[in-house]
Amino acid sequence: MRHTQFVVLVAISTGFLNSGNLCGKHIQIKVASGREVVANVVGQCIGEVRDEEEEEEE
């Protein structure tokens, strides 16, 4: 039997933490293709929030 369920763990950039600590909370992530996944925030890392348009230009 193949398992199709999995757990997504993420570390969030400190730029997303202006509303407080997200550790231990679940967030919904949507990518450009439209697919969505729910992830469990388990840590934070130093960084800044980047705009999607900036990333496309690189």
N, C-alpha and C positions, 0 to 999 in steps of 0.2 A: 504494500500500500504506500502510495506516495503522499507525503504531507504537502499541502498547498498553502498552509498558513505559516506566516513568518512574522517576526517582530522587527520593526525598524527603530533603531536607536540613533539619535542625532545629538550633536553638540551645536549650540546656537551661538552665533556671533554676538558679542556684547552690545553691538549696535541695535539689536532687536529687544534689548532688555530695559527700555525706558519705562516700561510699566511694571517692572519688578522681575523677580526671579521666575523663570519658566521651568526650572528643573523639576522633574517628576510629573509634569503636565503633558498632555497629548496635544499635538498640533496637526493641522491638516496641511499638506503640501501639495500644490498643484503645479505641474510643469507645462511647458509650452505646448506639448502634444495634447493637453487636456486631461491626462491621466492624473489621478489623485491617490494619495496614500496618507494614512495616519501614522505619525511617528511619536515615540516617547522621547522627551527631552531628558538626557542624562548628564549633560554637562554644558559648559560654556567655554568659548575660546575668544581670544582678543581679536577683534576685527571690526570692520565697518560694514554697514548695509550698502549694497551696490544696486543701482538701478538697472533693470533688465535692458534698457536701451543702451546704457554704457557698455554692457557686456557684448551686445550684438555688434558694436562698432569695433571692438578689438579683434 
